[in-house]
Amino acid sequence: MAQRTSRRIRNLNNYVLIILDSCRYDSFVRARPKNMRRLGQLEKRWSYASWTAPSLCSFLMGLMPHTSPRRIFAAEYYRKDFAQYSERLGAPDIRLESLVPKLSLPYFLQSVLGYQTHAMVSLPVVNPSTLLNFGFDTYRLMEKHNDMRAMLHLMRFAQSQPSFYLLNVGETHYPYALPGEPPNQWPKLSGVHGVFRQLANKGGNERQAGARRIFFSRAELTQLRERQVEAVRYLDTVAGELFDLVPERTFVTITADHGELFGEDGYFGHGPIHHPKVFEVPFIEGRVR
């Protein structure tokens, strides 16, 4: 019996879930990422939330960005959505009920299917001290918010059991900066970048941050959108390196936690915003080898 169980575990897929933070669907399309498109058919989907922390809660419950289907009950959609994990994991008969009572994807992978579970995140708002850190063998906040390649250097895949990696990638998040770009060249909008650091270290408050906020001009907003598109192009090269790194029987999902606004209807960024562009996200997945 132990040999059969061990063989079953070894035959499961490694699973890598890549979440491009703030990457809206049309930025992904415009970047034309060749490596990522090798996974399969690109879909436009919709996030369950408009900012990182609640969106990652949905991912960790096993919920992928949804397709917004018509004439269907929510429970029926969730059952069909969870059934897709059978293909992702190479495990038959994965159902919504499999996650009960914890409703935690990493806990289920770890305790029921025998996965090693790892998370590497780029944004401090989802750091290891948050409630998101449940069911993981390791959970790491990266030193830089915009260095997916550094994550690849830390990835390890055991031969005796499958691995699950959640990668929260920050290059596509404001200020849409690539790893080699000096911080003094980043676009700056006071109150968007560094608010949490001000609250923790300087005794500042949101009212003070808001008083210093200056909105971008139309030209600057266009430039910011181009920076996100360029970030996707750069990440496509890193994705190619990842595909060469992972072992056989690895399934990869690439999506985003939410979209981004670049001045449409007077909005910028994401968060307490209800606008289609902040919910539209790319979704693509498939077996690498």
C-alpha positions as CSV (number, residue, x, y, z in Angstrom):
1,M,0.0,0.0,0.0
2,A,2.8,2.4,0.9
3,Q,4.5,1.7,-2.4
4,R,1.3,2.4,-4.4
5,T,0.8,5.7,-2.4
6,S,4.4,6.7,-3.1
7,R,4.1,6.0,-6.8
8,R,0.8,7.9,-7.0
9,I,2.5,11.0,-5.3
10,R,5.5,10.8,-7.7
11,N,3.1,10.7,-10.7
12,L,1.4,14.0,-9.8
13,N,2.3,17.2,-11.7
14,N,4.4,19.9,-10.2
15,Y,2.2,23.0,-10.2
16,V,3.4,26.6,-10.6
17,L,0.9,29.4,-10.2
18,I,2.3,32.8,-11.5
19,I,0.3,35.9,-10.5
20,L,1.4,39.0,-12.4
21,D,0.5,41.7,-10.0
22,S,-1.8,44.4,-11.4
23,C,-1.4,43.2,-15.0
24,R,-4.5,44.1,-17.0
25,Y,-5.6,41.9,-19.9
26,D,-4.9,44.3,-22.8
27,S,-1.4,45.1,-21.5
28,F,-0.7,41.4,-21.7
29,V,-2.1,41.2,-25.2
30,R,-0.2,44.2,-26.4
31,A,3.1,42.8,-25.1
32,R,2.7,39.7,-27.3
33,P,4.6,37.3,-25.0
34,K,5.8,34.4,-27.1
35,N,7.0,32.1,-24.3
36,M,3.9,32.5,-22.1
37,R,1.6,31.9,-25.1
38,R,3.3,28.5,-25.6
39,L,1.2,27.2,-22.6
40,G,-2.1,27.3,-24.4
41,Q,-5.0,29.6,-25.4
42,L,-5.1,33.0,-23.9
43,E,-8.4,33.9,-22.2
44,K,-9.8,37.2,-20.8
45,R,-11.1,36.5,-17.3
46,W,-12.2,38.6,-14.4
47,S,-10.7,38.8,-10.9
48,Y,-12.8,38.3,-7.8
49,A,-11.2,41.4,-6.2
50,S,-9.7,44.7,-7.2
51,W,-6.5,44.6,-5.1
52,T,-3.8,42.1,-4.1
53,A,-4.7,40.8,-0.7
54,P,-8.3,39.8,-1.2
55,S,-7.5,38.5,-4.6
56,L,-4.8,36.2,-3.3
57,C,-7.3,35.0,-0.7
58,S,-9.4,33.8,-3.6
59,F,-6.5,32.1,-5.3
60,L,-5.6,30.3,-2.0
61,M,-9.1,29.0,-1.8
62,G,-8.6,27.5,-5.2
63,L,-10.6,30.0,-7.1
64,M,-9.1,31.2,-10.4
65,P,-10.2,34.4,-12.1
66,H,-13.7,33.6,-13.5
67,T,-15.2,33.6,-16.9
68,S,-18.4,35.5,-15.9
69,P,-20.7,32.9,-17.5
70,R,-24.4,33.6,-18.1
71,R,-27.4,31.5,-17.1
72,I,-25.5,29.4,-14.5
73,F,-25.7,29.0,-10.8
74,A,-22.6,30.0,-8.8
75,A,-22.3,26.6,-7.1
76,E,-22.4,24.9,-10.5
77,Y,-19.7,27.1,-11.9
78,Y,-17.4,26.6,-8.8
79,R,-17.8,22.8,-9.2
80,K,-16.7,22.9,-12.8
81,D,-13.9,25.4,-12.0
82,F,-12.4,23.2,-9.2
83,A,-12.6,20.1,-11.5
84,Q,-9.9,21.8,-13.6
85,Y,-7.4,20.9,-10.9
86,S,-7.6,17.3,-12.1
87,E,-5.7,18.4,-15.2
88,R,-3.5,20.8,-13.4
89,L,-2.3,18.3,-10.8
90,G,-2.6,15.1,-12.8
91,A,-4.9,13.8,-10.1
92,P,-8.3,12.3,-11.0
93,D,-11.6,13.4,-9.4
94,I,-10.6,16.7,-7.8
95,R,-13.8,18.3,-6.6
96,L,-14.9,21.3,-4.6
97,E,-15.7,19.0,-1.7
98,S,-12.0,18.0,-1.6
99,L,-11.1,21.3,-0.1
100,V,-13.7,21.1,2.7
101,P,-13.5,22.0,5.6
102,K,-10.3,24.1,5.3
103,L,-11.1,25.6,1.9
104,S,-7.4,26.1,1.4
105,L,-5.6,25.0,-1.8
106,P,-2.1,24.9,-0.3
107,Y,-3.3,22.9,2.8
108,F,-5.1,20.4,0.5
109,L,-2.1,20.0,-1.7
110,Q,0.2,19.6,1.3
111,S,-1.9,17.4,3.7
112,V,-4.0,15.4,1.3
113,L,-1.9,15.0,-1.9
114,G,1.6,15.2,-0.4
115,Y,2.9,18.3,-2.1
116,Q,5.7,20.5,-0.9
117,T,4.1,23.9,-0.9
118,H,6.0,27.2,-1.4
119,A,5.0,30.9,-1.9
120,M,7.2,33.8,-2.9
121,V,5.5,37.2,-2.9
122,S,6.7,40.6,-4.0
123,L,4.3,43.0,-2.2
124,P,4.6,43.7,1.5
125,V,0.8,43.7,1.9
126,V,0.8,39.9,1.5
127,N,3.9,39.3,3.7
128,P,4.4,36.1,5.7
129,S,2.8,37.6,8.8
130,T,-0.6,37.8,7.1
131,L,-3.3,35.3,7.3
132,L,-2.4,34.2,3.7
133,N,0.5,32.2,5.1
134,F,-1.4,28.9,5.8
135,G,-0.6,25.5,4.4
136,F,2.8,26.4,3.1
137,D,6.1,24.7,3.9
138,T,7.9,28.0,3.0
139,Y,6.5,31.5,2.5
140,R,8.9,34.3,1.6
141,L,8.7,38.0,1.0
142,M,11.3,38.8,-1.7
143,E,14.0,41.4,-1.0
144,K,12.9,43.4,-4.1
145,H,9.4,43.9,-5.3
146,N,10.3,43.5,-8.9
147,D,12.6,40.6,-9.5
148,M,10.9,37.4,-10.7
149,R,14.3,36.0,-11.8
150,A,15.4,35.9,-8.2
151,M,12.5,33.6,-7.5
152,L,13.7,31.2,-10.1
153,H,17.1,30.9,-8.3
154,L,15.3,29.8,-5.1
155,M,13.0,27.1,-6.7
156,R,13.8,23.5,-5.9
157,F,11.9,20.4,-7.0
158,A,12.1,17.2,-5.1
159,Q,12.1,13.8,-6.9
160,S,10.1,12.0,-4.2
161,Q,7.1,14.4,-4.1
162,P,5.5,17.0,-6.3
163,S,6.0,20.8,-5.6
164,F,3.5,23.7,-5.7
165,Y,4.9,27.2,-6.1
166,L,2.8,30.4,-5.9
167,L,4.8,33.3,-7.4
168,N,3.4,36.8,-6.8
169,V,5.4,38.8,-9.4
170,G,5.8,42.6,-8.9
171,E,7.3,43.9,-12.1
172,T,3.8,44.7,-13.5
173,H,2.8,46.5,-10.3
174,Y,3.3,50.3,-10.0
175,P,5.9,51.8,-10.7
176,Y,6.3,49.0,-13.4
177,A,10.0,49.0,-12.9
178,L,12.4,46.3,-14.2
179,P,15.1,45.0,-11.9
180,G,18.0,47.0,-13.3
181,E,16.3,50.3,-13.3
182,P,17.6,52.7,-10.6
183,P,14.8,53.8,-8.2
184,N,15.5,57.4,-8.8
185,Q,14.3,56.9,-12.4
186,W,11.0,55.4,-11.3
187,P,7.8,57.4,-11.7
188,K,6.6,58.6,-8.4
189,L,3.1,59.3,-7.1
190,S,3.1,60.2,-3.4
191,G,0.5,58.1,-1.5
192,V,0.7,55.2,-3.9
193,H,4.2,53.8,-3.3
194,G,5.4,53.6,0.3
195,V,2.3,54.5,2.3
196,F,2.7,51.4,4.5
197,R,6.3,52.2,5.1
198,Q,5.3,55.7,6.2
199,L,2.8,54.4,8.6
200,A,5.2,51.9,10.1
201,N,8.3,53.9,10.3
202,K,7.5,57.6,10.3
203,G,4.2,57.9,12.2
204,G,2.5,59.3,9.1
205,N,-1.1,58.9,8.3
206,E,-3.3,58.5,5.3
207,R,-4.6,62.0,5.5
208,Q,-1.0,63.4,5.2
209,A,-0.2,61.0,2.3
210,G,-3.4,62.1,0.5
211,A,-2.6,65.7,0.9
212,R,0.7,65.2,-1.0
213,R,-0.9,63.2,-3.8
214,I,-0.5,64.7,-7.3
215,F,-2.3,63.0,-10.2
216,F,-0.5,62.2,-13.4
217,S,-0.9,64.0,-16.7
218,R,-2.4,62.2,-19.7
219,A,1.1,61.9,-21.2
220,E,2.4,60.4,-18.0
221,L,-0.4,57.9,-17.8
222,T,0.3,56.8,-21.4
223,Q,3.9,56.3,-20.4
224,L,2.9,54.3,-17.3
225,R,0.8,52.0,-19.4
226,E,3.7,51.5,-21.8
227,R,5.9,50.7,-18.8
228,Q,3.5,47.9,-17.8
229,V,3.5,46.5,-21.4
230,E,7.3,46.5,-21.4
231,A,7.3,44.7,-18.0
232,V,5.3,41.9,-19.5
233,R,7.7,41.7,-22.4
234,Y,10.6,41.4,-20.0
235,L,8.8,38.8,-17.9
236,D,8.2,36.7,-21.0
237,T,12.0,36.1,-21.1
238,V,12.0,35.1,-17.5
239,A,9.1,32.8,-18.1
240,G,11.1,31.1,-20.8
241,E,13.9,30.6,-18.3
242,L,11.3,29.1,-15.9
243,F,10.1,26.7,-18.5
244,D,13.6,25.4,-19.1
245,L,14.1,25.1,-15.3
246,V,11.1,23.0,-14.3
247,P,11.2,19.2,-14.4
248,E,8.9,17.0,-16.5
249,R,5.3,16.8,-15.5
250,T,5.0,20.5,-14.6
251,F,1.8,22.5,-15.1
252,V,1.9,26.3,-15.1
253,T,-0.9,28.8,-14.8
254,I,-0.2,32.5,-15.6
255,T,-2.7,35.1,-14.7
256,A,-3.1,38.4,-12.6
257,D,-4.7,39.3,-9.3
258,H,-6.4,42.3,-10.8
259,G,-6.1,44.8,-13.6
260,E,-5.0,48.5,-13.5
261,L,-6.4,51.9,-14.5
262,F,-4.3,54.3,-16.5
263,G,-6.6,57.4,-16.5
264,E,-9.8,55.8,-17.9
265,D,-12.8,57.7,-16.6
266,G,-10.6,59.6,-14.2
267,Y,-9.2,56.5,-12.4
268,F,-5.6,55.4,-11.8
269,G,-4.3,52.2,-10.3
270,H,-6.5,49.7,-8.4
271,G,-8.1,49.1,-5.0
272,P,-11.4,50.8,-4.0
273,I,-12.3,51.2,-7.7
274,H,-15.2,49.5,-9.5
275,H,-14.3,49.6,-13.2
276,P,-14.1,46.8,-15.8
277,K,-10.4,47.4,-16.5
278,V,-9.5,46.8,-12.9
279,F,-11.1,43.4,-13.1
280,E,-10.0,42.2,-16.5
281,V,-7.0,39.9,-16.3
282,P,-5.2,37.5,-18.7
283,F,-5.4,33.8,-18.1
284,I,-3.3,31.1,-19.7
285,E,-2.2,27.7,-18.6
286,G,-0.8,24.3,-19.7
287,R,1.8,21.6,-19.2
288,V,5.3,22.8,-19.9
289,R,6.6,19.3,-20.6
